[in-house]
């Protein structure tokens, strides 16, 4: 490695914009030290000099997000951890470079905003909106290779690593793709900021999209009353002359899995206000189910950055493991710093979550808990399509809410893979998509996403659960 490494001073995470009293400065962490640690799911770059050149260029580029924005998100996630707000986190399974189009980004944004209005009204609490957007370009894979007709090539790991086409040239792990991902993420964030402050987030317009969904969806009658109540509330506020900026603009935070260590380390910068390191590739980063080994590089990197961070917890997670993550990532137990994202599966959530949630809560750990009802419910059809049943997604969310209600804890949010387009990737829902319908618009390159209609139906169903909790 020829590029000069950034030397990161690691401190125990403290309150936003300040260093906690008595926190010690940990040893500095270089990229070489990070590479020396166990690290799963990393690309196999054949040309290390090429990689070093790309990493060096990334270090000179402007941040994609700012430390102050990350601090604001930490404060809002503190409200989630304290039962005063709800998280809606959604977007693509894996973004693609070709997908950086204004219409696609607008449709994803519209879907998230439409869902958030329903959840805000039903729960009576603010909804913290995070997109799987502007950075979700890499995916872990169960198998590192793919075989077709006797030919073996590296598996597709997302556009940040290689191409989807099944050819040696496309499947090569290419460091230059990291620069393309940076540029695509910058363009996406520019569009998101323009949309959210340029009229796309207007409350009445977003609600009009929801009314269209209720009118057109076969299951819409069930949601008519809630939609009508929201309409009355908006009309009342307008009649009273309420014209706050909050009704016309919105804050949407970017998030992605912190998977590619070279990229995340290169995007980690020292904040000029505090002298503390932030990963400026996104506001919120999480460590995935396949990379959450506590003594490995992903967890170590997450421990030194001062962004709010999350950890995916699957059905095999033990209480001791979760407590270990809390000690490593949030030793000062700062609200908002740590989010646990559960991905158990509909058939396991009611069995596996109660002892885990109770053990962590009884230990005094302050964390936000949100539900990923997607990743534990994937299966393959006889025709070879990876898909998910909408009913399984709903059942896992119900189980998540049931467990929290039984234990007296706060169900803090929802983490969903979705598209703003009318794709046909998940079966079920109000339109009763069947396995035979999947071929119509199956567009994902990795995991199946809920389409716009299914996403809004999910929001209305979760709103019913949230209203019971908030009552």
Backbone torsions as a table, in degrees:
resi	resn	phi	psi	omega
1	UNK	NA	119.8	-174.1
2	UNK	-100.9	-18.1	-179.3
3	UNK	-70.7	144.5	177.1
4	UNK	-71.0	122.3	-176.3
5	UNK	-76.8	145.9	170.1
6	UNK	-73.7	136.8	179.4
7	UNK	-103.8	116.6	-172.8
8	UNK	-102.7	125.6	174.5
9	UNK	-84.6	118.5	179.9
10	UNK	-93.7	130.0	175.1
11	UNK	-126.4	154.6	173.5
12	UNK	-61.3	134.0	-177.4
13	UNK	-59.3	136.0	178.8
14	UNK	-125.9	-168.5	179.3
15	UNK	-63.4	153.3	-176.3
16	UNK	-55.1	127.3	174.8
17	UNK	77.4	11.4	-179.8
18	UNK	-146.2	159.5	176.8
19	UNK	-100.1	127.5	-177.0
20	UNK	-63.4	141.9	179.8
21	UNK	-61.1	131.2	175.5
22	UNK	82.8	-0.1	179.6
23	UNK	-75.5	138.3	-177.2
24	UNK	-93.1	148.9	175.9
25	UNK	-80.2	121.8	180.0
26	UNK	-81.0	166.0	178.2
27	UNK	-57.7	147.5	179.4
28	UNK	-67.8	150.8	-176.6
29	UNK	-121.0	119.1	176.5
30	UNK	-100.8	167.6	177.7
31	UNK	-63.7	-35.9	177.5
32	UNK	-62.5	-40.6	177.9
33	UNK	-65.9	-37.2	177.7
34	UNK	-64.7	-42.2	178.8
35	UNK	-65.3	-25.4	-179.3
36	UNK	-76.0	-14.0	-179.8
37	UNK	-87.6	157.1	173.0
38	UNK	-58.1	137.2	-177.8
39	UNK	-150.2	109.8	-179.6
40	UNK	-82.9	157.6	168.9
41	UNK	64.3	32.7	179.0
42	UNK	-97.6	148.2	177.5
43	UNK	-61.6	155.0	176.8
44	UNK	-107.2	83.8	-177.8
45	UNK	-77.4	129.7	-177.7
46	UNK	-81.9	-25.0	-176.9
47	UNK	-117.0	99.0	-177.9
48	UNK	-69.9	-29.3	176.7
49	UNK	-67.5	-38.9	176.6
50	UNK	-63.7	-42.2	177.3
51	UNK	-61.4	-45.2	-178.8
52	UNK	-61.5	-38.3	178.6
53	UNK	-64.2	-42.3	179.4
54	UNK	-65.4	-45.8	179.8
55	UNK	-60.8	-39.5	177.9
56	UNK	-62.5	-39.7	177.2
57	UNK	-67.0	-40.8	179.4
58	UNK	-60.2	-36.4	-178.2
59	UNK	-64.1	-24.5	-177.0
60	UNK	-90.2	-9.4	-174.8
61	UNK	-82.9	154.1	-179.7
62	UNK	-64.1	155.3	175.9
63	UNK	-64.3	149.7	175.4
64	UNK	-82.9	-32.5	174.6
65	UNK	-132.2	168.7	-175.2
66	UNK	-115.8	151.6	-176.1
67	UNK	-57.9	-39.0	179.9
68	UNK	-61.9	-35.7	176.8
69	UNK	-66.1	-39.5	177.4
70	UNK	-63.9	-38.4	177.7
71	UNK	-64.0	-40.5	178.1
72	UNK	-62.7	-43.2	177.3
73	UNK	-62.6	-39.2	177.7
74	UNK	-58.6	-42.6	178.1
75	UNK	-62.0	-40.0	-179.0
76	UNK	-71.1	-35.7	176.5
77	UNK	-71.8	-24.4	172.9
78	UNK	-62.7	-37.8	175.4
79	UNK	-63.5	-37.9	176.9
80	UNK	-63.2	-47.6	-179.7
81	UNK	-60.6	-29.8	-179.2
82	UNK	-94.3	10.9	175.9
83	UNK	76.2	23.5	-176.4
84	UNK	-115.3	4.2	179.3
85	UNK	-157.4	168.7	-176.9
86	UNK	-132.5	142.3	-179.1
87	UNK	-100.1	134.3	165.9
88	UNK	-119.1	112.3	-178.2
89	UNK	-121.3	120.0	-176.4
90	UNK	-158.6	160.8	178.7
91	UNK	154.2	-163.5	-174.3
92	UNK	-62.8	147.1	167.9
93	UNK	-59.1	-52.7	177.0
94	UNK	-143.2	116.3	176.0
95	UNK	-65.4	153.4	176.1
96	UNK	-122.6	152.2	178.6
97	UNK	-63.6	-34.9	179.1
98	UNK	-72.1	-17.7	-177.4
99	UNK	-86.1	2.3	179.4
100	UNK	-81.0	77.6	-179.7
101	UNK	-125.9	145.4	-176.5
102	UNK	-59.1	-41.6	-177.2
103	UNK	-67.5	-40.1	-179.6
104	UNK	-66.5	-42.8	179.9
105	UNK	-66.3	-41.4	178.4
106	UNK	-61.9	-42.5	-178.2
107	UNK	-67.2	-37.9	175.4
108	UNK	-63.9	-44.7	179.5
109	UNK	-61.5	-44.5	179.2
110	UNK	-59.6	-41.5	-179.4
111	UNK	-63.9	-45.5	178.9
112	UNK	-62.8	-42.3	-179.6
113	UNK	-67.7	-39.2	177.7
114	UNK	-61.5	-43.9	178.6
115	UNK	-64.2	-40.5	-173.2
116	UNK	-68.0	-34.4	178.8
117	UNK	-62.9	-44.7	179.8
118	UNK	-62.3	-44.2	-178.3
119	UNK	-69.1	-38.0	179.0
120	UNK	-63.0	-46.5	-178.4
121	UNK	-65.2	-44.9	-176.0
122	UNK	-67.6	-40.3	-175.6
123	UNK	-86.8	-20.8	-178.2
124	UNK	66.9	22.1	178.2
125	UNK	-132.9	157.0	176.6
126	UNK	-61.6	147.6	175.2
127	UNK	-109.3	120.3	177.1
128	UNK	-83.5	119.8	-172.5
129	UNK	-102.7	118.8	177.5
130	UNK	-126.2	132.0	176.3
131	UNK	-98.8	141.8	163.6
132	UNK	-78.2	78.8	-165.0
133	UNK	-152.2	149.1	176.5
134	UNK	62.4	43.7	177.6
135	UNK	163.4	-10.8	-176.3
136	UNK	-87.2	64.1	-175.0
137	UNK	-107.9	2.0	-179.8
138	UNK	-129.3	145.6	-177.5
139	UNK	-135.3	137.4	170.8
140	UNK	-71.6	153.2	-179.7
141	UNK	-130.7	144.4	179.0
142	UNK	-68.7	-32.6	-179.5
143	UNK	-125.9	131.0	-176.7
144	UNK	-76.9	-9.7	-179.5
145	UNK	-130.4	159.5	174.9
146	UNK	-127.9	137.6	-178.9
147	UNK	-118.5	126.4	174.7
148	UNK	-132.4	125.7	177.7
149	UNK	50.7	40.1	177.2
150	UNK	81.3	-0.4	179.3
151	UNK	-100.8	128.4	-178.7
152	UNK	-107.8	126.8	177.3
153	UNK	-134.7	161.7	175.4
154	UNK	-57.9	144.3	177.3
155	UNK	-66.7	152.0	173.3
156	UNK	-70.1	124.4	-177.1
157	UNK	-115.2	20.3	-178.4
158	UNK	99.8	156.5	-174.3
159	UNK	-65.5	-15.1	175.9
160	UNK	-72.0	-16.7	-175.0
161	UNK	-114.4	-53.1	-177.0
162	UNK	-154.1	-179.0	-177.3
163	UNK	-96.3	162.0	-177.9
164	UNK	-79.9	-29.9	-179.5
165	UNK	-56.5	141.0	-175.9
166	UNK	-88.6	79.8	177.1
167	UNK	-147.7	153.5	179.8
168	UNK	-57.3	-38.2	-178.6
169	UNK	-67.2	-44.3	-177.9
170	UNK	-69.5	-37.5	-174.8
171	UNK	-84.8	-0.7	174.7
172	UNK	-63.2	138.4	175.2
173	UNK	-76.2	110.8	-168.0
174	UNK	-113.8	111.4	-179.3
175	UNK	-60.1	-30.2	-177.8
176	UNK	-61.6	-20.8	178.0
177	UNK	-64.4	-24.9	177.9
178	UNK	-63.9	-37.2	176.5
179	UNK	-68.2	-38.9	178.3
180	UNK	-65.3	-36.8	177.4
181	UNK	-65.8	-42.6	176.9
182	UNK	-57.2	-48.5	-178.2
183	UNK	-65.2	-39.4	178.4
184	UNK	-65.9	-39.0	179.0
185	UNK	-66.7	-39.5	177.7
186	UNK	-62.7	-43.6	179.1
187	UNK	-64.3	-40.7	179.6
188	UNK	-62.8	-46.5	-179.9
189	UNK	-63.4	-37.2	176.9
190	UNK	-61.2	-43.5	179.1
191	UNK	-66.7	-42.3	179.8
192	UNK	-60.0	-45.4	-179.3
193	UNK	-65.1	-37.9	178.4
194	UNK	-65.8	-43.3	-179.0
195	UNK	-66.6	-44.4	-174.0
196	UNK	-72.2	-19.8	178.3
197	UNK	-113.9	5.8	-175.9
198	UNK	-116.1	18.5	174.6
199	UNK	112.6	-19.8	-179.1
200	UNK	-65.7	-24.1	-176.5
201	UNK	-94.2	6.6	-178.7
202	UNK	-56.7	131.8	-171.7
203	UNK	-58.7	-44.5	-177.5
204	UNK	-67.7	-37.8	-179.9
205	UNK	-67.3	-42.9	179.4
206	UNK	-63.4	-40.9	179.4
207	UNK	-66.5	-32.2	177.2
208	UNK	-61.9	-35.7	175.6
209	UNK	-63.3	-40.0	179.4
210	UNK	-65.8	-39.1	178.5
211	UNK	-62.6	-37.0	176.7
212	UNK	-64.1	-39.1	177.2
213	UNK	-63.1	-46.6	-179.1
214	UNK	-61.8	-37.9	-178.6
215	UNK	-68.5	-39.0	-170.3
216	UNK	-95.5	-21.3	-175.4
217	UNK	-79.0	135.7	179.1
218	UNK	-58.0	-26.7	178.8
219	UNK	-95.4	10.5	-171.4
220	UNK	-64.7	-26.7	-178.6
221	UNK	-57.9	-32.7	-179.1
222	UNK	-63.2	-28.1	-173.0
223	UNK	-104.1	2.9	-174.7
224	UNK	-61.4	-42.3	-176.4
225	UNK	-65.0	-44.3	179.3
226	UNK	-62.9	-43.3	178.5
227	UNK	-62.1	-39.5	178.9
228	UNK	-66.3	-39.0	178.5
229	UNK	-64.1	-40.6	178.4
230	UNK	-64.5	-41.2	178.2
231	UNK	-58.4	-44.1	179.5
232	UNK	-63.2	-40.7	-179.1
233	UNK	-64.2	-42.3	179.7
234	UNK	-65.7	-43.1	178.8
235	UNK	-62.0	-40.7	178.8
236	UNK	-63.0	-45.4	-179.8
237	UNK	-62.7	-40.0	179.2
238	UNK	-65.2	-41.8	179.7
239	UNK	-63.7	-30.6	179.4
240	UNK	-80.6	-2.7	179.0
241	UNK	82.3	15.8	179.1
242	UNK	-69.3	123.9	-178.0
243	UNK	-142.9	48.6	-178.6
244	UNK	-75.8	149.8	178.0
245	UNK	-57.6	-26.9	-178.9
246	UNK	-62.5	-20.2	179.0
247	UNK	-86.8	-7.8	-175.6
248	UNK	-121.7	-18.2	-179.8
249	UNK	-129.8	168.1	-177.8
250	UNK	-153.9	152.0	174.9
251	UNK	-99.9	122.0	175.7
252	UNK	-119.1	122.6	-177.7
253	UNK	-97.8	145.7	179.9
254	UNK	-91.9	146.8	179.7
255	UNK	-150.0	152.8	173.8
256	UNK	-163.1	166.1	175.9
257	UNK	-72.8	129.2	178.3
258	UNK	-81.2	79.6	-171.4
259	UNK	-99.9	-45.5	-174.6
260	UNK	-90.5	105.6	-170.7
261	UNK	-64.2	-38.0	-179.6
262	UNK	-61.8	-42.3	-179.4
263	UNK	-68.4	-48.4	-176.7
264	UNK	-64.9	-39.6	179.2
265	UNK	-66.3	-40.7	179.9
266	UNK	-64.9	-30.3	-179.1
267	UNK	-89.6	2.0	177.8
268	UNK	-85.6	124.4	-175.0
269	UNK	-127.6	157.5	177.5
270	UNK	-88.5	122.2	-179.4
271	UNK	-68.1	128.2	-176.9
272	UNK	-68.0	-22.5	-179.5
273	UNK	-75.4	-41.2	-168.5
274	UNK	-118.1	-15.6	-175.1
275	UNK	74.4	17.8	-177.0
276	UNK	-108.1	151.6	-176.8
277	UNK	-83.1	135.5	173.0
278	UNK	-128.5	141.7	172.5
279	UNK	-84.9	107.9	-173.3
280	UNK	-88.6	15.8	174.6
281	UNK	-80.2	-17.4	-179.5
282	UNK	-170.2	162.5	-180.0
283	UNK	-73.9	-40.2	-175.4
284	UNK	-129.2	128.4	178.7
285	UNK	-120.3	143.9	175.2
286	UNK	-127.5	155.1	174.3
287	UNK	-99.4	130.6	-172.3
288	UNK	-82.8	172.2	-179.4
289	UNK	-59.2	-33.5	-175.9
290	UNK	-86.6	-9.4	-175.3
291	UNK	-126.0	19.4	-174.1
292	UNK	-91.8	21.8	176.0
293	UNK	-62.3	127.1	-168.1
294	UNK	-69.1	-23.3	-178.8
295	UNK	-99.7	14.3	-174.9
296	UNK	-105.7	176.3	-168.8
297	UNK	-67.7	-36.4	-176.9
298	UNK	-64.1	-43.0	179.2
299	UNK	-69.0	-35.5	179.0
300	UNK	-65.4	-43.0	178.3
301	UNK	-63.5	-42.2	178.9
302	UNK	-63.0	-29.2	-176.9
303	UNK	-73.1	-21.5	-175.2
304	UNK	-98.4	-21.7	180.0
305	UNK	-80.9	153.7	-175.8
306	UNK	-102.6	11.3	168.5
307	UNK	-66.9	157.1	163.2
308	UNK	-64.7	140.7	-175.0
309	UNK	-131.5	158.8	178.4
310	UNK	-130.3	164.0	175.4
311	UNK	-135.1	130.0	174.2
312	UNK	-78.5	132.4	-179.0
313	UNK	-119.7	113.5	178.1
314	UNK	-89.7	-175.9	-173.9
315	UNK	-69.1	-14.9	179.1
316	UNK	-90.5	-3.4	-176.7
317	UNK	-64.9	133.6	177.7
318	UNK	-99.5	162.9	176.5
319	UNK	-60.5	-42.7	-179.6
320	UNK	-61.3	-39.5	177.6
321	UNK	-63.4	-47.3	-178.9
322	UNK	-61.8	-40.1	177.8
323	UNK	-66.2	-34.3	176.3
324	UNK	-64.9	-41.0	176.5
325	UNK	-61.9	-41.1	-179.5
326	UNK	-64.0	-42.4	179.6
327	UNK	-64.3	-39.6	-177.2
328	UNK	-74.2	-45.7	-171.9
329	UNK	-88.4	-24.4	-175.7
330	UNK	-145.4	63.2	-175.4
331	UNK	-62.4	-25.6	179.0
332	UNK	-91.7	3.3	175.8
333	UNK	56.3	44.4	-178.2
334	UNK	-79.0	122.1	177.9
335	UNK	-58.4	134.1	178.6
336	UNK	96.5	-20.1	-179.1
337	UNK	-70.0	-38.7	-171.0
338	UNK	-120.9	131.1	174.4
339	UNK	-123.6	130.2	172.6
340	UNK	-98.8	125.4	-178.8
341	UNK	-110.5	107.3	-175.4
342	UNK	-86.5	138.1	177.8
343	UNK	-139.3	80.6	-169.7
344	UNK	-97.3	-32.3	-169.9
345	UNK	98.6	144.9	-175.9
346	UNK	-59.3	-34.0	-177.2
347	UNK	-80.8	-6.6	-175.0
348	UNK	-122.9	-15.5	-171.8
349	UNK	-58.9	-41.1	-175.9
350	UNK	-74.5	-19.8	178.4
351	UNK	-93.1	-43.0	-170.5
352	UNK	-87.7	-32.1	-175.2
353	UNK	-73.4	-40.1	-174.4
354	UNK	-55.2	-50.6	-179.2
355	UNK	-66.8	-32.3	179.4
356	UNK	-68.8	-49.1	-179.8
357	UNK	-63.8	-42.9	-179.5
358	UNK	-65.3	-43.1	-178.1
359	UNK	-63.7	-42.8	-179.7
360	UNK	-69.9	-42.7	-179.4
361	UNK	-65.1	-44.0	-179.2
362	UNK	-65.7	-23.0	177.2
363	UNK	-79.7	-2.9	177.6
364	UNK	85.6	10.5	-179.4
365	UNK	-73.0	130.3	175.7
366	UNK	-97.0	114.9	179.8
367	UNK	-150.0	152.1	169.4
368	UNK	-85.2	139.6	178.8
369	UNK	-116.2	121.7	176.3
370	UNK	-129.3	157.4	-171.0
371	UNK	-106.4	125.0	168.9
372	UNK	-102.2	98.8	-176.5
373	UNK	-90.6	13.2	-173.9
374	UNK	-97.3	-52.1	-165.1
375	UNK	-72.7	-20.7	178.1
376	UNK	-89.9	4.8	-172.5
377	UNK	-126.5	26.1	-178.8
378	UNK	-90.4	139.2	173.4
379	UNK	-145.2	168.3	-178.9
380	UNK	-112.2	133.4	179.0
381	UNK	-77.7	169.4	178.6
382	UNK	-63.4	-24.0	179.1
383	UNK	-90.5	4.2	172.0
384	UNK	94.7	7.7	178.4
385	UNK	-88.8	129.7	168.2
386	UNK	-74.9	131.8	-178.1
387	UNK	-150.5	176.8	175.8
388	UNK	-140.2	147.4	175.9
389	UNK	-89.3	128.1	178.4
390	UNK	-55.4	-38.1	-179.0
391	UNK	-65.0	-33.4	176.1
392	UNK	-68.9	-39.9	177.3
393	UNK	-59.0	-48.0	179.7
394	UNK	-63.2	-40.9	-177.6
395	UNK	-64.9	-37.9	177.7
396	UNK	-66.3	-39.6	177.5
397	UNK	-63.9	-41.9	177.5
398	UNK	-60.3	-43.5	178.6
399	UNK	-61.7	-40.5	177.5
400	UNK	-59.1	-47.6	178.8
401	UNK	-66.5	-39.8	-179.6
402	UNK	-59.9	-45.1	-178.0
403	UNK	-64.4	-44.4	179.9
404	UNK	-64.1	-38.5	178.8
405	UNK	-64.6	-41.5	-179.4
406	UNK	-65.4	-34.3	-177.6
407	UNK	-93.7	-5.7	179.3
408	UNK	74.0	27.2	179.1
409	UNK	-110.0	170.4	-172.6
410	UNK	-97.0	121.3	173.9
411	UNK	-76.0	100.7	-162.5
412	UNK	-81.2	-11.7	-179.1
413	UNK	168.0	-173.2	-172.4
414	UNK	-136.0	134.2	179.2
415	UNK	-124.1	112.3	-168.8
416	UNK	-132.3	139.6	169.8
417	UNK	-89.1	118.8	-174.5
418	UNK	-145.7	163.3	174.9
419	UNK	-127.7	146.5	173.8
420	UNK	-80.9	-1.4	179.2
421	UNK	-97.8	163.9	178.2
422	UNK	-88.4	61.0	177.7
423	UNK	-74.0	165.0	176.0
424	UNK	-122.5	85.2	-175.4
425	UNK	-124.7	-26.8	175.9
426	UNK	-116.2	139.6	-177.6
427	UNK	-90.7	158.7	178.5
428	UNK	91.3	-164.7	-176.5
429	UNK	89.7	-178.1	-174.8
430	UNK	-58.1	-35.5	179.5
431	UNK	-85.0	-0.5	176.1
432	UNK	51.7	52.9	174.7
433	UNK	-61.1	132.4	-179.5
434	UNK	-106.5	167.7	-179.0
435	UNK	-58.6	-32.3	178.5
436	UNK	-68.9	-15.9	-179.9
437	UNK	-86.2	-11.6	-172.5
438	UNK	-60.3	-32.4	-175.7
439	UNK	-70.6	-12.5	-174.7
440	UNK	-65.9	-51.7	178.8
441	UNK	-144.2	63.6	177.2
442	UNK	-93.1	102.4	-168.7
443	UNK	-114.9	-13.7	-177.3
444	UNK	-67.1	146.9	176.4
445	UNK	-96.0	-6.5	178.8
446	UNK	-132.4	-96.8	-174.8
447	UNK	-99.9	153.4	-178.7
448	UNK	-72.5	142.7	-177.7
449	UNK	-114.4	152.0	168.0
450	UNK	-68.1	141.8	174.9
451	UNK	-84.5	-179.1	-175.5
452	UNK	-59.1	-46.4	-179.5
453	UNK	-62.6	-43.9	178.9
454	UNK	-65.8	-36.3	179.8
455	UNK	-64.6	-44.4	179.6
456	UNK	-68.7	-37.1	176.3
457	UNK	-62.9	-40.8	175.9
458	UNK	-58.5	-43.3	-179.0
459	UNK	-61.8	-43.8	179.8
460	UNK	-65.2	-38.5	178.9
461	UNK	-69.0	-41.6	177.6
462	UNK	-66.8	-33.2	178.1
463	UNK	-59.7	-37.9	177.6
464	UNK	-63.0	-41.5	178.3
465	UNK	-66.2	-43.0	-177.2
466	UNK	-66.1	-37.0	178.8
467	UNK	-63.0	-36.5	178.5
468	UNK	-68.2	-37.2	179.2
469	UNK	-68.3	-39.9	-175.2
470	UNK	-77.2	-17.5	-176.1
471	UNK	-65.4	NA	NA
